[in-house]
Amino acid sequence: MDAFDNEVSTISEGSYVGAYERLQSINAEYYNITDIESWPIAGLLVLLDGKRQPVRAELHLYEDLEDQVRDAAIRQGRLLLESRYFSLDPVPLRIMQNYQWRDTLQVQPTGAITVASTFDWFQYWPIAATVVGLLLVIGLIWSVRSLRGTTSRAAAPTATSALISQNAVTATTNITAAVAPTITIQEFPAYPVTNNLPASTHANQNLAIGQRVRVPNQPPGMTLTLRSAPGATAGVRLGFLTDSEEATIMNGPVWTEGESDTIVWWLLNVDAGVQAWAPANTSELTLLEPVAQ
């Protein structure tokens, strides 16, 4: 029994239970940060309030990291916090060293059982039996008419068959539309859209429509979030642009307000086939640079 166990054992049962009941959980989101070879180097924990706004964040760095890898992890953690969340006040980001204190504990969860929703076929067997019976009757009628030599009737489908066929086509169309929703990339009638903001000091001033761009590879492993609309929380996330990929500027720019600098957004056509909006900078970093010809 170690020091912690000794301390717990000295607390009376009633006071220990009362202290346990006063503990409260808080919503949080966790990101696993990896290097360019997909090897974990850090973990970002973002603590959220009831409105899903960040109140505090912790960046847990793994042991034995090289200086440039550690700097890249800190940079990526800060970029995630800036681009994916919104807060009127600055959010403290604590940089912590992560190491294993004890041997791994095997924990048996005993909370509520989560059962994946499944389709219970046995509940619908009467409907299935009715449909099968109807199909068998239609097939039997069709076979009898064919044996009687009624060629003209056999060549033309019955009204019931035509109705079933039309309903089947309609159902297929509806299912296709539901499975494959369309994500609209937000466009603007005229560019640039400055939103009456001052010019950015961290965005590369040499970017223009038709130019080839990439993410700076120093420090290595940095990725850039791609969105369907310009803005840190606008639209939906469509993927990432890594420092090993290139893209072509298709339109823009659109200026949005950052923490201490104007954020410049460009519409990119990534070589991998994705078309999305990407920020050229943060309030402290340059995120897009021209590709050397």
C-alpha positions as CSV (number, residue, x, y, z in Angstrom):
1,M,0.0,0.0,0.0
2,D,1.6,3.3,-1.0
3,A,1.2,6.8,0.4
4,F,-2.0,7.6,-1.5
5,D,-3.7,4.4,-0.3
6,N,-2.7,5.2,3.3
7,E,-4.2,8.7,3.0
8,V,-7.5,7.3,1.7
9,S,-7.7,4.7,4.3
10,T,-7.6,7.3,7.1
11,I,-10.8,9.1,5.8
12,S,-14.1,7.9,7.2
13,E,-16.5,6.3,4.9
14,G,-19.1,9.0,5.0
15,S,-16.7,11.9,4.4
16,Y,-15.0,9.9,1.5
17,V,-18.3,9.4,-0.2
18,G,-19.3,13.0,0.2
19,A,-16.0,14.2,-1.3
20,Y,-16.5,11.8,-4.3
21,E,-20.0,13.1,-4.9
22,R,-18.8,16.7,-5.1
23,L,-16.5,15.8,-8.1
24,Q,-18.0,17.0,-11.4
25,S,-17.0,16.2,-14.9
26,I,-16.4,18.7,-17.7
27,N,-16.7,18.4,-21.4
28,A,-13.5,18.1,-23.3
29,E,-12.1,17.2,-26.7
30,Y,-8.8,15.4,-27.3
31,Y,-6.6,15.5,-30.4
32,N,-3.7,13.1,-31.1
33,I,-0.9,15.0,-32.8
34,T,1.5,13.0,-35.0
35,D,4.6,13.6,-37.0
36,I,4.9,13.3,-40.8
37,E,5.3,9.5,-40.4
38,S,2.0,9.3,-38.3
39,W,3.9,8.6,-35.1
40,P,2.3,10.2,-32.0
41,I,4.3,13.0,-30.5
42,A,1.7,14.9,-28.4
43,G,-1.9,15.1,-27.3
44,L,-4.1,18.2,-27.1
45,L,-6.8,18.3,-24.5
46,V,-9.4,21.2,-24.8
47,L,-11.7,21.8,-21.9
48,L,-15.1,23.2,-22.9
49,D,-17.9,25.1,-21.0
50,G,-21.6,24.5,-21.4
51,K,-21.6,26.5,-24.7
52,R,-18.8,24.4,-26.1
53,Q,-16.4,27.4,-25.8
54,P,-12.8,26.6,-24.7
55,V,-11.8,27.6,-21.2
56,R,-8.4,25.9,-20.9
57,A,-6.2,23.6,-23.0
58,E,-3.3,21.3,-22.2
59,L,-0.7,20.1,-24.6
60,H,0.9,16.9,-23.4
61,L,4.3,16.4,-25.1
62,Y,5.7,12.9,-25.2
63,E,9.2,12.0,-23.9
64,D,12.5,12.2,-25.8
65,L,11.4,14.6,-28.5
66,E,13.9,16.5,-30.6
67,D,13.7,20.3,-30.4
68,Q,12.3,20.8,-33.9
69,V,9.6,18.1,-33.4
70,R,8.6,19.5,-30.0
71,D,8.3,23.0,-31.6
72,A,6.2,21.6,-34.4
73,A,3.9,19.9,-31.9
74,I,3.4,23.1,-30.0
75,R,2.8,25.0,-33.2
76,Q,0.2,22.4,-34.3
77,G,-1.6,22.4,-31.0
78,R,-1.8,26.2,-31.0
79,L,-3.1,26.1,-34.6
80,L,-5.8,23.5,-33.7
81,L,-7.0,25.7,-30.8
82,E,-7.1,28.9,-32.9
83,S,-8.8,27.4,-36.0
84,R,-11.4,25.1,-34.4
85,Y,-12.7,27.1,-31.5
86,F,-13.9,30.6,-30.7
87,S,-13.6,32.6,-27.5
88,L,-13.9,36.3,-26.7
89,D,-11.0,35.9,-24.2
90,P,-7.6,34.4,-24.6
91,V,-7.5,30.7,-23.7
92,P,-4.5,29.5,-21.6
93,L,-2.6,26.6,-23.3
94,R,-0.5,24.7,-20.7
95,I,2.5,22.9,-22.2
96,M,3.1,19.7,-20.2
97,Q,5.6,16.8,-20.4
98,N,3.9,13.4,-20.6
99,Y,5.4,10.3,-19.2
100,Q,4.1,7.0,-17.8
101,W,4.1,7.1,-14.0
102,R,3.0,3.5,-13.2
103,D,2.3,0.3,-15.0
104,T,-0.8,0.3,-17.2
105,L,-4.0,-0.4,-15.2
106,Q,-6.6,-2.7,-16.5
107,V,-10.0,-1.1,-15.9
108,Q,-13.4,-2.8,-16.2
109,P,-16.1,-0.3,-17.3
110,T,-19.4,-0.9,-15.5
111,G,-21.5,2.0,-16.7
112,A,-24.5,2.0,-19.0
113,I,-24.3,-0.5,-21.8
114,T,-24.3,1.0,-25.2
115,V,-25.9,-1.2,-27.8
116,A,-25.5,-0.4,-31.5
117,S,-28.9,0.0,-33.2
118,T,-29.7,-3.0,-35.4
119,F,-32.6,-3.7,-37.7
120,D,-34.8,-6.3,-36.1
121,W,-36.1,-8.3,-39.1
122,F,-38.3,-10.6,-36.9
123,Q,-40.5,-7.6,-36.1
124,Y,-41.3,-7.1,-39.8
125,W,-41.8,-10.7,-40.9
126,P,-45.6,-10.3,-41.5
127,I,-44.9,-7.4,-44.0
128,A,-42.2,-9.5,-45.7
129,A,-44.5,-12.5,-45.9
130,T,-47.2,-10.4,-47.5
131,V,-44.9,-8.9,-50.1
132,V,-43.5,-12.4,-50.9
133,G,-47.0,-13.8,-51.3
134,L,-48.0,-10.9,-53.5
135,L,-45.0,-11.5,-55.8
136,L,-45.8,-15.2,-55.9
137,V,-49.4,-14.5,-57.0
138,I,-48.3,-12.1,-59.7
139,G,-45.7,-14.6,-60.9
140,L,-48.4,-17.3,-61.0
141,I,-50.8,-15.2,-63.0
142,W,-48.1,-14.2,-65.4
143,S,-47.1,-17.9,-65.9
144,V,-50.8,-19.0,-66.6
145,R,-51.3,-16.2,-69.2
146,S,-48.0,-17.2,-70.9
147,L,-49.2,-20.9,-71.1
148,R,-52.5,-19.8,-72.7
149,G,-50.6,-18.1,-75.4
150,T,-51.8,-14.6,-74.8
151,T,-48.8,-13.0,-76.4
152,S,-50.2,-9.5,-76.4
153,R,-51.0,-9.5,-72.7
154,A,-47.7,-11.1,-71.9
155,A,-45.8,-8.4,-73.7
156,A,-47.4,-5.5,-71.8
157,P,-46.9,-5.2,-68.0
158,T,-50.0,-5.1,-65.8
159,A,-51.1,-1.9,-64.1
160,T,-50.0,-3.4,-60.8
161,S,-46.6,-4.2,-62.2
162,A,-46.2,-0.8,-63.7
163,L,-47.1,0.9,-60.4
164,I,-44.6,-1.3,-58.4
165,S,-41.9,-0.4,-61.0
166,Q,-42.6,3.3,-60.8
167,N,-42.5,3.2,-57.0
168,A,-39.2,1.3,-57.0
169,V,-37.6,3.9,-59.2
170,T,-38.8,6.7,-57.0
171,A,-37.5,5.0,-53.8
172,T,-34.1,4.5,-55.4
173,T,-33.9,8.1,-56.4
174,N,-34.7,9.2,-52.8
175,I,-32.2,6.9,-51.3
176,T,-29.4,8.1,-53.6
177,A,-30.1,11.7,-52.7
178,A,-30.0,10.9,-48.9
179,V,-26.8,8.9,-49.1
180,A,-24.8,11.4,-51.1
181,P,-25.4,14.9,-49.8
182,T,-23.9,17.8,-51.7
183,I,-21.4,20.1,-49.9
184,T,-21.5,23.6,-51.4
185,I,-18.3,25.6,-51.5
186,Q,-19.2,29.1,-50.6
187,E,-18.4,31.7,-53.3
188,F,-18.7,35.5,-53.3
189,P,-19.9,37.8,-56.1
190,A,-16.7,39.9,-56.2
191,Y,-13.2,39.6,-54.9
192,P,-11.4,40.6,-52.8
193,V,-13.8,40.6,-49.8
194,T,-12.1,42.7,-47.2
195,N,-15.0,43.1,-44.7
196,N,-13.5,46.6,-44.0
197,L,-10.5,45.0,-42.1
198,P,-6.9,46.2,-42.2
199,A,-4.4,44.3,-44.4
200,S,-2.8,41.2,-42.9
201,T,0.8,41.4,-41.6
202,H,1.5,37.6,-41.5
203,A,-0.1,36.5,-44.8
204,N,2.2,36.2,-47.8
205,Q,1.6,39.3,-49.9
206,N,2.7,37.6,-53.2
207,L,-0.2,35.1,-53.3
208,A,-2.7,35.5,-56.3
209,I,-5.3,33.6,-58.3
210,G,-3.7,30.9,-60.5
211,Q,-0.6,30.6,-58.3
212,R,0.8,27.3,-57.0
213,V,1.1,27.2,-53.2
214,R,2.0,24.9,-50.3
215,V,2.3,24.7,-46.5
216,P,5.8,25.7,-45.2
217,N,7.8,22.6,-44.3
218,Q,9.7,24.3,-41.4
219,P,9.1,23.0,-38.9
220,P,8.1,19.7,-40.5
221,G,4.8,18.0,-40.0
222,M,2.5,21.0,-40.1
223,T,-1.0,20.6,-41.6
224,L,-3.5,23.2,-42.7
225,T,-7.3,22.7,-42.2
226,L,-9.5,22.9,-45.3
227,R,-13.1,24.2,-45.0
228,S,-16.2,24.6,-47.3
229,A,-16.4,28.4,-46.3
230,P,-13.9,31.0,-45.2
231,G,-13.7,31.3,-41.5
232,A,-12.3,29.3,-38.5
233,T,-15.8,27.9,-37.7
234,A,-17.6,28.5,-41.0
235,G,-19.0,25.7,-43.1
236,V,-17.6,22.2,-42.5
237,R,-14.1,20.7,-42.4
238,L,-13.2,18.9,-45.7
239,G,-9.7,17.7,-44.8
240,F,-6.2,18.9,-44.4
241,L,-3.3,20.1,-46.6
242,T,0.1,18.7,-45.5
243,D,3.5,20.1,-46.1
244,S,4.1,17.4,-48.8
245,E,1.1,18.5,-51.0
246,E,0.6,21.4,-53.4
247,A,-2.5,23.3,-54.5
248,T,-3.6,26.0,-57.0
249,I,-5.4,29.2,-55.9
250,M,-8.8,29.3,-57.7
251,N,-10.4,32.4,-56.1
252,G,-10.3,34.9,-53.3
253,P,-9.2,36.4,-51.1
254,V,-11.7,36.8,-48.2
255,W,-10.5,38.6,-45.1
256,T,-11.8,37.6,-41.6
257,E,-11.0,38.9,-38.2
258,G,-8.4,37.1,-36.2
259,E,-7.1,37.4,-32.7
260,S,-4.6,40.1,-33.4
261,D,-4.3,40.1,-37.2
262,T,-6.5,39.8,-40.3
263,I,-6.8,36.2,-41.6
264,V,-6.7,35.9,-45.4
265,W,-8.6,32.9,-46.9
266,W,-8.1,31.6,-50.5
267,L,-10.1,29.0,-52.4
268,L,-7.7,26.2,-53.3
269,N,-7.8,23.3,-55.7
270,V,-5.7,20.6,-54.0
271,D,-3.9,18.2,-56.3
272,A,-5.5,15.3,-54.4
273,G,-8.9,16.4,-55.8
274,V,-10.4,18.5,-53.0
275,Q,-11.5,22.1,-53.6
276,A,-11.8,24.1,-50.3
277,W,-11.0,27.3,-48.5
278,A,-7.7,27.6,-46.6
279,P,-6.2,30.3,-44.4
280,A,-3.0,31.9,-45.5
281,N,-2.0,32.8,-42.0
282,T,-2.8,32.9,-38.3
283,S,-2.3,35.9,-36.0
284,E,1.3,34.9,-35.6
285,L,2.2,32.5,-38.4
286,T,2.4,32.3,-42.2
287,L,0.5,29.1,-43.4
288,L,0.7,29.4,-47.2
289,E,3.7,30.2,-49.4
290,P,4.3,30.3,-53.2
291,V,5.8,27.2,-54.8
292,A,9.2,28.0,-56.2
293,Q,9.2,27.7,-60.0
